[in-house]
Amino acid sequence: MIAVIKTGGKQYVVKLGMKLKVEKLIAEEGKEITFNEVLLMADEKNTKIGAPMVSGASVKAKVLKQARAHKVVGVKFKNKTRYTRTFGHRQHFTQLEITSIK
């Protein structure tokens, strides 16, 4: 069974047992989170498409870790003015494992 969930302004296709990284969620490691914004649910025989959400559907996930991604380096440069700036950014994320799709 697969489902499409919405979190952090993005949509993710998830399967049972799948691990994925999403935008930072406020939850402790080891806790369980329920996603009620399910846009689509499908298995081998039938498909349910929400308008906009599938009613009564939910996806549960276990929080594996809260961490920060690898550093992304950016550069600002202006020609002929001797202006150069280098900056870095590390995005926070939450790693999840999908435990049930109902």
MODELLER restraints for C-alpha pairs under 7 A, 6 or more apart:
rsr = mdl.restraints
at = mdl.atoms
rsr.add(forms.Gaussian(group=physical.xy_distance, feature=features.Distance(at['CA:1:A'], at['CA:15:A']), mean=6.24, stdev=0.5))
rsr.add(forms.Gaussian(group=physical.xy_distance, feature=features.Distance(at['CA:1:A'], at['CA:42:A']), mean=5.76, stdev=0.5))
rsr.add(forms.Gaussian(group=physical.xy_distance, feature=features.Distance(at['CA:1:A'], at['CA:43:A']), mean=4.47, stdev=0.5))
rsr.add(forms.Gaussian(group=physical.xy_distance, feature=features.Distance(at['CA:2:A'], at['CA:13:A']), mean=6.86, stdev=0.5))
rsr.add(forms.Gaussian(group=physical.xy_distance, feature=features.Distance(at['CA:2:A'], at['CA:14:A']), mean=5.65, stdev=0.5))
rsr.add(forms.Gaussian(group=physical.xy_distance, feature=features.Distance(at['CA:2:A'], at['CA:15:A']), mean=4.75, stdev=0.5))
rsr.add(forms.Gaussian(group=physical.xy_distance, feature=features.Distance(at['CA:2:A'], at['CA:41:A']), mean=5.92, stdev=0.5))
rsr.add(forms.Gaussian(group=physical.xy_distance, feature=features.Distance(at['CA:2:A'], at['CA:42:A']), mean=5.44, stdev=0.5))
rsr.add(forms.Gaussian(group=physical.xy_distance, feature=features.Distance(at['CA:2:A'], at['CA:43:A']), mean=6.41, stdev=0.5))
rsr.add(forms.Gaussian(group=physical.xy_distance, feature=features.Distance(at['CA:3:A'], at['CA:13:A']), mean=5.74, stdev=0.5))
rsr.add(forms.Gaussian(group=physical.xy_distance, feature=features.Distance(at['CA:3:A'], at['CA:14:A']), mean=5.42, stdev=0.5))
rsr.add(forms.Gaussian(group=physical.xy_distance, feature=features.Distance(at['CA:3:A'], at['CA:15:A']), mean=6.69, stdev=0.5))
rsr.add(forms.Gaussian(group=physical.xy_distance, feature=features.Distance(at['CA:3:A'], at['CA:38:A']), mean=6.90, stdev=0.5))
rsr.add(forms.Gaussian(group=physical.xy_distance, feature=features.Distance(at['CA:3:A'], at['CA:40:A']), mean=5.39, stdev=0.5))
rsr.add(forms.Gaussian(group=physical.xy_distance, feature=features.Distance(at['CA:3:A'], at['CA:41:A']), mean=4.41, stdev=0.5))
rsr.add(forms.Gaussian(group=physical.xy_distance, feature=features.Distance(at['CA:3:A'], at['CA:42:A']), mean=6.36, stdev=0.5))
rsr.add(forms.Gaussian(group=physical.xy_distance, feature=features.Distance(at['CA:4:A'], at['CA:11:A']), mean=6.49, stdev=0.5))
rsr.add(forms.Gaussian(group=physical.xy_distance, feature=features.Distance(at['CA:4:A'], at['CA:12:A']), mean=5.44, stdev=0.5))
rsr.add(forms.Gaussian(group=physical.xy_distance, feature=features.Distance(at['CA:4:A'], at['CA:13:A']), mean=4.47, stdev=0.5))
rsr.add(forms.Gaussian(group=physical.xy_distance, feature=features.Distance(at['CA:4:A'], at['CA:14:A']), mean=6.19, stdev=0.5))
rsr.add(forms.Gaussian(group=physical.xy_distance, feature=features.Distance(at['CA:4:A'], at['CA:38:A']), mean=5.84, stdev=0.5))
rsr.add(forms.Gaussian(group=physical.xy_distance, feature=features.Distance(at['CA:4:A'], at['CA:39:A']), mean=5.40, stdev=0.5))
rsr.add(forms.Gaussian(group=physical.xy_distance, feature=features.Distance(at['CA:4:A'], at['CA:40:A']), mean=5.09, stdev=0.5))
rsr.add(forms.Gaussian(group=physical.xy_distance, feature=features.Distance(at['CA:4:A'], at['CA:41:A']), mean=6.68, stdev=0.5))
rsr.add(forms.Gaussian(group=physical.xy_distance, feature=features.Distance(at['CA:5:A'], at['CA:11:A']), mean=5.59, stdev=0.5))
rsr.add(forms.Gaussian(group=physical.xy_distance, feature=features.Distance(at['CA:5:A'], at['CA:12:A']), mean=5.41, stdev=0.5))
rsr.add(forms.Gaussian(group=physical.xy_distance, feature=features.Distance(at['CA:5:A'], at['CA:13:A']), mean=6.63, stdev=0.5))
rsr.add(forms.Gaussian(group=physical.xy_distance, feature=features.Distance(at['CA:5:A'], at['CA:37:A']), mean=5.88, stdev=0.5))
rsr.add(forms.Gaussian(group=physical.xy_distance, feature=features.Distance(at['CA:5:A'], at['CA:38:A']), mean=4.59, stdev=0.5))
rsr.add(forms.Gaussian(group=physical.xy_distance, feature=features.Distance(at['CA:5:A'], at['CA:39:A']), mean=5.88, stdev=0.5))
rsr.add(forms.Gaussian(group=physical.xy_distance, feature=features.Distance(at['CA:6:A'], at['CA:12:A']), mean=6.47, stdev=0.5))
rsr.add(forms.Gaussian(group=physical.xy_distance, feature=features.Distance(at['CA:6:A'], at['CA:37:A']), mean=5.68, stdev=0.5))
rsr.add(forms.Gaussian(group=physical.xy_distance, feature=features.Distance(at['CA:6:A'], at['CA:38:A']), mean=6.55, stdev=0.5))
rsr.add(forms.Gaussian(group=physical.xy_distance, feature=features.Distance(at['CA:8:A'], at['CA:23:A']), mean=5.55, stdev=0.5))
rsr.add(forms.Gaussian(group=physical.xy_distance, feature=features.Distance(at['CA:15:A'], at['CA:98:A']), mean=6.98, stdev=0.5))
rsr.add(forms.Gaussian(group=physical.xy_distance, feature=features.Distance(at['CA:16:A'], at['CA:98:A']), mean=5.47, stdev=0.5))
rsr.add(forms.Gaussian(group=physical.xy_distance, feature=features.Distance(at['CA:16:A'], at['CA:99:A']), mean=6.06, stdev=0.5))
rsr.add(forms.Gaussian(group=physical.xy_distance, feature=features.Distance(at['CA:16:A'], at['CA:100:A']), mean=6.18, stdev=0.5))
rsr.add(forms.Gaussian(group=physical.xy_distance, feature=features.Distance(at['CA:16:A'], at['CA:101:A']), mean=6.91, stdev=0.5))
rsr.add(forms.Gaussian(group=physical.xy_distance, feature=features.Distance(at['CA:17:A'], at['CA:97:A']), mean=6.06, stdev=0.5))
rsr.add(forms.Gaussian(group=physical.xy_distance, feature=features.Distance(at['CA:17:A'], at['CA:98:A']), mean=5.06, stdev=0.5))
rsr.add(forms.Gaussian(group=physical.xy_distance, feature=features.Distance(at['CA:17:A'], at['CA:99:A']), mean=5.90, stdev=0.5))
rsr.add(forms.Gaussian(group=physical.xy_distance, feature=features.Distance(at['CA:18:A'], at['CA:97:A']), mean=5.62, stdev=0.5))
rsr.add(forms.Gaussian(group=physical.xy_distance, feature=features.Distance(at['CA:18:A'], at['CA:98:A']), mean=5.48, stdev=0.5))
rsr.add(forms.Gaussian(group=physical.xy_distance, feature=features.Distance(at['CA:19:A'], at['CA:95:A']), mean=6.98, stdev=0.5))
rsr.add(forms.Gaussian(group=physical.xy_distance, feature=features.Distance(at['CA:19:A'], at['CA:96:A']), mean=5.52, stdev=0.5))
rsr.add(forms.Gaussian(group=physical.xy_distance, feature=features.Distance(at['CA:19:A'], at['CA:97:A']), mean=4.41, stdev=0.5))
rsr.add(forms.Gaussian(group=physical.xy_distance, feature=features.Distance(at['CA:19:A'], at['CA:98:A']), mean=6.54, stdev=0.5))
rsr.add(forms.Gaussian(group=physical.xy_distance, feature=features.Distance(at['CA:20:A'], at['CA:95:A']), mean=5.67, stdev=0.5))
rsr.add(forms.Gaussian(group=physical.xy_distance, feature=features.Distance(at['CA:20:A'], at['CA:96:A']), mean=5.43, stdev=0.5))
rsr.add(forms.Gaussian(group=physical.xy_distance, feature=features.Distance(at['CA:20:A'], at['CA:97:A']), mean=6.62, stdev=0.5))
rsr.add(forms.Gaussian(group=physical.xy_distance, feature=features.Distance(at['CA:21:A'], at['CA:93:A']), mean=6.34, stdev=0.5))
rsr.add(forms.Gaussian(group=physical.xy_distance, feature=features.Distance(at['CA:21:A'], at['CA:94:A']), mean=5.62, stdev=0.5))
rsr.add(forms.Gaussian(group=physical.xy_distance, feature=features.Distance(at['CA:21:A'], at['CA:95:A']), mean=4.42, stdev=0.5))
rsr.add(forms.Gaussian(group=physical.xy_distance, feature=features.Distance(at['CA:21:A'], at['CA:96:A']), mean=6.28, stdev=0.5))
rsr.add(forms.Gaussian(group=physical.xy_distance, feature=features.Distance(at['CA:22:A'], at['CA:93:A']), mean=5.72, stdev=0.5))
rsr.add(forms.Gaussian(group=physical.xy_distance, feature=features.Distance(at['CA:22:A'], at['CA:94:A']), mean=5.46, stdev=0.5))
rsr.add(forms.Gaussian(group=physical.xy_distance, feature=features.Distance(at['CA:22:A'], at['CA:95:A']), mean=6.45, stdev=0.5))
rsr.add(forms.Gaussian(group=physical.xy_distance, feature=features.Distance(at['CA:23:A'], at['CA:92:A']), mean=6.89, stdev=0.5))
rsr.add(forms.Gaussian(group=physical.xy_distance, feature=features.Distance(at['CA:23:A'], at['CA:93:A']), mean=4.86, stdev=0.5))
rsr.add(forms.Gaussian(group=physical.xy_distance, feature=features.Distance(at['CA:23:A'], at['CA:94:A']), mean=6.17, stdev=0.5))
rsr.add(forms.Gaussian(group=physical.xy_distance, feature=features.Distance(at['CA:24:A'], at['CA:92:A']), mean=5.67, stdev=0.5))
rsr.add(forms.Gaussian(group=physical.xy_distance, feature=features.Distance(at['CA:24:A'], at['CA:93:A']), mean=4.33, stdev=0.5))
rsr.add(forms.Gaussian(group=physical.xy_distance, feature=features.Distance(at['CA:24:A'], at['CA:94:A']), mean=4.99, stdev=0.5))
rsr.add(forms.Gaussian(group=physical.xy_distance, feature=features.Distance(at['CA:25:A'], at['CA:94:A']), mean=6.23, stdev=0.5))
rsr.add(forms.Gaussian(group=physical.xy_distance, feature=features.Distance(at['CA:29:A'], at['CA:63:A']), mean=5.14, stdev=0.5))
rsr.add(forms.Gaussian(group=physical.xy_distance, feature=features.Distance(at['CA:29:A'], at['CA:64:A']), mean=5.67, stdev=0.5))
rsr.add(forms.Gaussian(group=physical.xy_distance, feature=features.Distance(at['CA:29:A'], at['CA:65:A']), mean=5.41, stdev=0.5))
rsr.add(forms.Gaussian(group=physical.xy_distance, feature=features.Distance(at['CA:29:A'], at['CA:66:A']), mean=6.87, stdev=0.5))
rsr.add(forms.Gaussian(group=physical.xy_distance, feature=features.Distance(at['CA:30:A'], at['CA:62:A']), mean=6.22, stdev=0.5))
rsr.add(forms.Gaussian(group=physical.xy_distance, feature=features.Distance(at['CA:30:A'], at['CA:63:A']), mean=5.29, stdev=0.5))
rsr.add(forms.Gaussian(group=physical.xy_distance, feature=features.Distance(at['CA:30:A'], at['CA:64:A']), mean=6.03, stdev=0.5))
rsr.add(forms.Gaussian(group=physical.xy_distance, feature=features.Distance(at['CA:31:A'], at['CA:62:A']), mean=5.83, stdev=0.5))
rsr.add(forms.Gaussian(group=physical.xy_distance, feature=features.Distance(at['CA:31:A'], at['CA:63:A']), mean=5.70, stdev=0.5))
rsr.add(forms.Gaussian(group=physical.xy_distance, feature=features.Distance(at['CA:32:A'], at['CA:60:A']), mean=6.76, stdev=0.5))
rsr.add(forms.Gaussian(group=physical.xy_distance, feature=features.Distance(at['CA:32:A'], at['CA:61:A']), mean=5.59, stdev=0.5))
rsr.add(forms.Gaussian(group=physical.xy_distance, feature=features.Distance(at['CA:32:A'], at['CA:62:A']), mean=4.42, stdev=0.5))
rsr.add(forms.Gaussian(group=physical.xy_distance, feature=features.Distance(at['CA:32:A'], at['CA:63:A']), mean=6.19, stdev=0.5))
rsr.add(forms.Gaussian(group=physical.xy_distance, feature=features.Distance(at['CA:33:A'], at['CA:60:A']), mean=5.68, stdev=0.5))
rsr.add(forms.Gaussian(group=physical.xy_distance, feature=features.Distance(at['CA:33:A'], at['CA:61:A']), mean=5.29, stdev=0.5))
rsr.add(forms.Gaussian(group=physical.xy_distance, feature=features.Distance(at['CA:33:A'], at['CA:62:A']), mean=6.25, stdev=0.5))
rsr.add(forms.Gaussian(group=physical.xy_distance, feature=features.Distance(at['CA:34:A'], at['CA:58:A']), mean=6.58, stdev=0.5))
rsr.add(forms.Gaussian(group=physical.xy_distance, feature=features.Distance(at['CA:34:A'], at['CA:59:A']), mean=5.70, stdev=0.5))
rsr.add(forms.Gaussian(group=physical.xy_distance, feature=features.Distance(at['CA:34:A'], at['CA:60:A']), mean=4.48, stdev=0.5))
rsr.add(forms.Gaussian(group=physical.xy_distance, feature=features.Distance(at['CA:34:A'], at['CA:61:A']), mean=6.44, stdev=0.5))
rsr.add(forms.Gaussian(group=physical.xy_distance, feature=features.Distance(at['CA:35:A'], at['CA:58:A']), mean=5.61, stdev=0.5))
rsr.add(forms.Gaussian(group=physical.xy_distance, feature=features.Distance(at['CA:35:A'], at['CA:59:A']), mean=5.11, stdev=0.5))
rsr.add(forms.Gaussian(group=physical.xy_distance, feature=features.Distance(at['CA:35:A'], at['CA:60:A']), mean=6.26, stdev=0.5))
rsr.add(forms.Gaussian(group=physical.xy_distance, feature=features.Distance(at['CA:36:A'], at['CA:57:A']), mean=6.47, stdev=0.5))
rsr.add(forms.Gaussian(group=physical.xy_distance, feature=features.Distance(at['CA:36:A'], at['CA:58:A']), mean=4.77, stdev=0.5))
rsr.add(forms.Gaussian(group=physical.xy_distance, feature=features.Distance(at['CA:36:A'], at['CA:59:A']), mean=6.72, stdev=0.5))
rsr.add(forms.Gaussian(group=physical.xy_distance, feature=features.Distance(at['CA:37:A'], at['CA:53:A']), mean=6.10, stdev=0.5))
rsr.add(forms.Gaussian(group=physical.xy_distance, feature=features.Distance(at['CA:38:A'], at['CA:53:A']), mean=5.56, stdev=0.5))
rsr.add(forms.Gaussian(group=physical.xy_distance, feature=features.Distance(at['CA:38:A'], at['CA:54:A']), mean=5.76, stdev=0.5))
rsr.add(forms.Gaussian(group=physical.xy_distance, feature=features.Distance(at['CA:38:A'], at['CA:57:A']), mean=6.30, stdev=0.5))
rsr.add(forms.Gaussian(group=physical.xy_distance, feature=features.Distance(at['CA:38:A'], at['CA:58:A']), mean=6.44, stdev=0.5))
rsr.add(forms.Gaussian(group=physical.xy_distance, feature=features.Distance(at['CA:39:A'], at['CA:49:A']), mean=6.39, stdev=0.5))
rsr.add(forms.Gaussian(group=physical.xy_distance, feature=features.Distance(at['CA:39:A'], at['CA:50:A']), mean=5.15, stdev=0.5))
rsr.add(forms.Gaussian(group=physical.xy_distance, feature=features.Distance(at['CA:39:A'], at['CA:52:A']), mean=6.40, stdev=0.5))
rsr.add(forms.Gaussian(group=physical.xy_distance, feature=features.Distance(at['CA:39:A'], at['CA:53:A']), mean=4.79, stdev=0.5))
rsr.add(forms.Gaussian(group=physical.xy_distance, feature=features.Distance(at['CA:39:A'], at['CA:54:A']), mean=5.80, stdev=0.5))
rsr.add(forms.Gaussian(group=physical.xy_distance, feature=features.Distance(at['CA:40:A'], at['CA:48:A']), mean=5.77, stdev=0.5))
rsr.add(forms.Gaussian(group=physical.xy_distance, feature=features.Distance(at['CA:40:A'], at['CA:49:A']), mean=4.67, stdev=0.5))
rsr.add(forms.Gaussian(group=physical.xy_distance, feature=features.Distance(at['CA:40:A'], at['CA:50:A']), mean=5.86, stdev=0.5))
rsr.add(forms.Gaussian(group=physical.xy_distance, feature=features.Distance(at['CA:40:A'], at['CA:54:A']), mean=6.48, stdev=0.5))
rsr.add(forms.Gaussian(group=physical.xy_distance, feature=features.Distance(at['CA:41:A'], at['CA:47:A']), mean=5.84, stdev=0.5))
rsr.add(forms.Gaussian(group=physical.xy_distance, feature=features.Distance(at['CA:41:A'], at['CA:48:A']), mean=5.18, stdev=0.5))
rsr.add(forms.Gaussian(group=physical.xy_distance, feature=features.Distance(at['CA:41:A'], at['CA:49:A']), mean=6.62, stdev=0.5))
rsr.add(forms.Gaussian(group=physical.xy_distance, feature=features.Distance(at['CA:42:A'], at['CA:48:A']), mean=6.19, stdev=0.5))
rsr.add(forms.Gaussian(group=physical.xy_distance, feature=features.Distance(at['CA:48:A'], at['CA:54:A']), mean=6.98, stdev=0.5))
rsr.add(forms.Gaussian(group=physical.xy_distance, feature=features.Distance(at['CA:57:A'], at['CA:102:A']), mean=5.56, stdev=0.5))
rsr.add(forms.Gaussian(group=physical.xy_distance, feature=features.Distance(at['CA:58:A'], at['CA:101:A']), mean=6.19, stdev=0.5))
rsr.add(forms.Gaussian(group=physical.xy_distance, feature=features.Distance(at['CA:58:A'], at['CA:102:A']), mean=5.38, stdev=0.5))
rsr.add(forms.Gaussian(group=physical.xy_distance, feature=features.Distance(at['CA:59:A'], at['CA:100:A']), mean=5.83, stdev=0.5))
rsr.add(forms.Gaussian(group=physical.xy_distance, feature=features.Distance(at['CA:59:A'], at['CA:101:A']), mean=4.59, stdev=0.5))
rsr.add(forms.Gaussian(group=physical.xy_distance, feature=features.Distance(at['CA:59:A'], at['CA:102:A']), mean=6.27, stdev=0.5))
rsr.add(forms.Gaussian(group=physical.xy_distance, feature=features.Distance(at['CA:60:A'], at['CA:98:A']), mean=6.12, stdev=0.5))
rsr.add(forms.Gaussian(group=physical.xy_distance, feature=features.Distance(at['CA:60:A'], at['CA:99:A']), mean=5.63, stdev=0.5))
rsr.add(forms.Gaussian(group=physical.xy_distance, feature=features.Distance(at['CA:60:A'], at['CA:100:A']), mean=5.17, stdev=0.5))
rsr.add(forms.Gaussian(group=physical.xy_distance, feature=features.Distance(at['CA:60:A'], at['CA:101:A']), mean=6.49, stdev=0.5))
rsr.add(forms.Gaussian(group=physical.xy_distance, feature=features.Distance(at['CA:61:A'], at['CA:96:A']), mean=6.02, stdev=0.5))
rsr.add(forms.Gaussian(group=physical.xy_distance, feature=features.Distance(at['CA:61:A'], at['CA:97:A']), mean=5.34, stdev=0.5))
rsr.add(forms.Gaussian(group=physical.xy_distance, feature=features.Distance(at['CA:61:A'], at['CA:98:A']), mean=4.26, stdev=0.5))
rsr.add(forms.Gaussian(group=physical.xy_distance, feature=features.Distance(at['CA:61:A'], at['CA:99:A']), mean=5.15, stdev=0.5))
rsr.add(forms.Gaussian(group=physical.xy_distance, feature=features.Distance(at['CA:62:A'], at['CA:96:A']), mean=5.60, stdev=0.5))
rsr.add(forms.Gaussian(group=physical.xy_distance, feature=features.Distance(at['CA:62:A'], at['CA:97:A']), mean=5.24, stdev=0.5))
rsr.add(forms.Gaussian(group=physical.xy_distance, feature=features.Distance(at['CA:62:A'], at['CA:98:A']), mean=6.46, stdev=0.5))
rsr.add(forms.Gaussian(group=physical.xy_distance, feature=features.Distance(at['CA:62:A'], at['CA:99:A']), mean=6.65, stdev=0.5))
rsr.add(forms.Gaussian(group=physical.xy_distance, feature=features.Distance(at['CA:63:A'], at['CA:95:A']), mean=6.13, stdev=0.5))
rsr.add(forms.Gaussian(group=physical.xy_distance, feature=features.Distance(at['CA:63:A'], at['CA:96:A']), mean=4.75, stdev=0.5))
rsr.add(forms.Gaussian(group=physical.xy_distance, feature=features.Distance(at['CA:63:A'], at['CA:97:A']), mean=6.63, stdev=0.5))
rsr.add(forms.Gaussian(group=physical.xy_distance, feature=features.Distance(at['CA:64:A'], at['CA:95:A']), mean=5.45, stdev=0.5))
rsr.add(forms.Gaussian(group=physical.xy_distance, feature=features.Distance(at['CA:64:A'], at['CA:96:A']), mean=5.46, stdev=0.5))
rsr.add(forms.Gaussian(group=physical.xy_distance, feature=features.Distance(at['CA:64:A'], at['CA:97:A']), mean=6.77, stdev=0.5))
rsr.add(forms.Gaussian(group=physical.xy_distance, feature=features.Distance(at['CA:65:A'], at['CA:94:A']), mean=5.94, stdev=0.5))
rsr.add(forms.Gaussian(group=physical.xy_distance, feature=features.Distance(at['CA:65:A'], at['CA:95:A']), mean=5.32, stdev=0.5))
rsr.add(forms.Gaussian(group=physical.xy_distance, feature=features.Distance(at['CA:66:A'], at['CA:93:A']), mean=6.09, stdev=0.5))
rsr.add(forms.Gaussian(group=physical.xy_distance, feature=features.Distance(at['CA:66:A'], at['CA:94:A']), mean=4.70, stdev=0.5))
rsr.add(forms.Gaussian(group=physical.xy_distance, feature=features.Distance(at['CA:66:A'], at['CA:95:A']), mean=6.49, stdev=0.5))
rsr.add(forms.Gaussian(group=physical.xy_distance, feature=features.Distance(at['CA:67:A'], at['CA:92:A']), mean=5.85, stdev=0.5))
rsr.add(forms.Gaussian(group=physical.xy_distance, feature=features.Distance(at['CA:67:A'], at['CA:93:A']), mean=5.63, stdev=0.5))
rsr.add(forms.Gaussian(group=physical.xy_distance, feature=features.Distance(at['CA:67:A'], at['CA:94:A']), mean=6.44, stdev=0.5))
rsr.add(forms.Gaussian(group=physical.xy_distance, feature=features.Distance(at['CA:68:A'], at['CA:90:A']), mean=5.93, stdev=0.5))
rsr.add(forms.Gaussian(group=physical.xy_distance, feature=features.Distance(at['CA:68:A'], at['CA:91:A']), mean=5.48, stdev=0.5))
rsr.add(forms.Gaussian(group=physical.xy_distance, feature=features.Distance(at['CA:68:A'], at['CA:92:A']), mean=4.30, stdev=0.5))
rsr.add(forms.Gaussian(group=physical.xy_distance, feature=features.Distance(at['CA:68:A'], at['CA:93:A']), mean=5.81, stdev=0.5))
rsr.add(forms.Gaussian(group=physical.xy_distance, feature=features.Distance(at['CA:69:A'], at['CA:90:A']), mean=5.52, stdev=0.5))
rsr.add(forms.Gaussian(group=physical.xy_distance, feature=features.Distance(at['CA:69:A'], at['CA:91:A']), mean=5.38, stdev=0.5))
rsr.add(forms.Gaussian(group=physical.xy_distance, feature=features.Distance(at['CA:69:A'], at['CA:92:A']), mean=6.28, stdev=0.5))
rsr.add(forms.Gaussian(group=physical.xy_distance, feature=features.Distance(at['CA:69:A'], at['CA:93:A']), mean=6.93, stdev=0.5))
rsr.add(forms.Gaussian(group=physical.xy_distance, feature=features.Distance(at['CA:70:A'], at['CA:90:A']), mean=6.02, stdev=0.5))
rsr.add(forms.Gaussian(group=physical.xy_distance, feature=features.Distance(at['CA:71:A'], at['CA:88:A']), mean=6.17, stdev=0.5))
rsr.add(forms.Gaussian(group=physical.xy_distance, feature=features.Distance(at['CA:71:A'], at['CA:89:A']), mean=5.51, stdev=0.5))
rsr.add(forms.Gaussian(group=physical.xy_distance, feature=features.Distance(at['CA:71:A'], at['CA:90:A']), mean=4.83, stdev=0.5))
rsr.add(forms.Gaussian(group=physical.xy_distance, feature=features.Distance(at['CA:72:A'], at['CA:88:A']), mean=5.51, stdev=0.5))
rsr.add(forms.Gaussian(group=physical.xy_distance, feature=features.Distance(at['CA:72:A'], at['CA:89:A']), mean=5.31, stdev=0.5))
rsr.add(forms.Gaussian(group=physical.xy_distance, feature=features.Distance(at['CA:72:A'], at['CA:90:A']), mean=6.47, stdev=0.5))
rsr.add(forms.Gaussian(group=physical.xy_distance, feature=features.Distance(at['CA:73:A'], at['CA:87:A']), mean=5.80, stdev=0.5))
rsr.add(forms.Gaussian(group=physical.xy_distance, feature=features.Distance(at['CA:73:A'], at['CA:88:A']), mean=4.41, stdev=0.5))
rsr.add(forms.Gaussian(group=physical.xy_distance, feature=features.Distance(at['CA:73:A'], at['CA:89:A']), mean=6.60, stdev=0.5))
rsr.add(forms.Gaussian(group=physical.xy_distance, feature=features.Distance(at['CA:74:A'], at['CA:86:A']), mean=5.80, stdev=0.5))
rsr.add(forms.Gaussian(group=physical.xy_distance, feature=features.Distance(at['CA:74:A'], at['CA:87:A']), mean=5.30, stdev=0.5))
rsr.add(forms.Gaussian(group=physical.xy_distance, feature=features.Distance(at['CA:74:A'], at['CA:88:A']), mean=6.07, stdev=0.5))
rsr.add(forms.Gaussian(group=physical.xy_distance, feature=features.Distance(at['CA:75:A'], at['CA:85:A']), mean=5.67, stdev=0.5))
rsr.add(forms.Gaussian(group=physical.xy_distance, feature=features.Distance(at['CA:75:A'], at['CA:86:A']), mean=4.49, stdev=0.5))
rsr.add(forms.Gaussian(group=physical.xy_distance, feature=features.Distance(at['CA:75:A'], at['CA:87:A']), mean=6.30, stdev=0.5))
rsr.add(forms.Gaussian(group=physical.xy_distance, feature=features.Distance(at['CA:76:A'], at['CA:84:A']), mean=5.61, stdev=0.5))
rsr.add(forms.Gaussian(group=physical.xy_distance, feature=features.Distance(at['CA:76:A'], at['CA:85:A']), mean=5.00, stdev=0.5))
rsr.add(forms.Gaussian(group=physical.xy_distance, feature=features.Distance(at['CA:76:A'], at['CA:86:A']), mean=6.36, stdev=0.5))
rsr.add(forms.Gaussian(group=physical.xy_distance, feature=features.Distance(at['CA:77:A'], at['CA:83:A']), mean=5.75, stdev=0.5))
rsr.add(forms.Gaussian(group=physical.xy_distance, feature=features.Distance(at['CA:77:A'], at['CA:84:A']), mean=4.61, stdev=0.5))
rsr.add(forms.Gaussian(group=physical.xy_distance, feature=features.Distance(at['CA:77:A'], at['CA:85:A']), mean=6.58, stdev=0.5))
rsr.add(forms.Gaussian(group=physical.xy_distance, feature=features.Distance(at['CA:78:A'], at['CA:84:A']), mean=6.71, stdev=0.5))
